[in-house]
Amino acid sequence: MSNIVQEIKMQELRDLFFYTFGIVPLQNYGVIGNGITDNRSKIQQAIYDAIEVGAKYIFVPAGEFYYANNLFRTSEVTFIGNNARASIKDIDIRPFPDLWNESQATSPIITPIAGIIMYAGKGDIQGNYLECNGQTLNTQEYLDLYMKLNNIQDVEVAELPETFTIPNISTGNESTKYIIRAR
């Protein structure tokens, strides 16, 4: 695979990751983080786009992003980043890993139970997720997941099967996999 094709595929994965979690990546707006270039119109468009699609977060890459005049509706989104060198004049940027851990611990909104996302990491899957590999689970232990997968609202627990199988979905690539939120 050529380097260009590989770069395009990696960008698609990054974009999929961001948009799956309701994050608008500021770098997709052509911002320049040299501390001099006026990025006001680009940052403002990212804010408006995030609000329009219901995204709560804007990811800020490394760089010093300057803007002249005022930005509007900044209080309706949260700016996040994973680099100490990411800054926007007068905007508080929350650390992405902290925000991620907080959101996963307190809110099912980012990925609800039975939500399936792509995972591009190596090693063990952390937290409330399981690999979508067709494994069989105990219904009592994963009752909420079973109910969501089978679109069941109310049922007597005694009527449920002892086990169930989660989806078996492959990306066709050994470095990525699909995972499902189980809890």
Protein Blocks (a to p, Z undefined) as FASTA:
>chain_A
ZZklmmmmmmmmmmmmmmmnopacfklnopacehlaccklmmmmmmmmmmmnopabdcdd
edddddehjdehklmpccddfbfkbccehiacddfklmmmmmmmmocklpgghiacddfb
ecjdehjbdcdehpacdfklmmmmmmmmnopabdcfklpcfbdcdddddehiakbccddd
fZZ
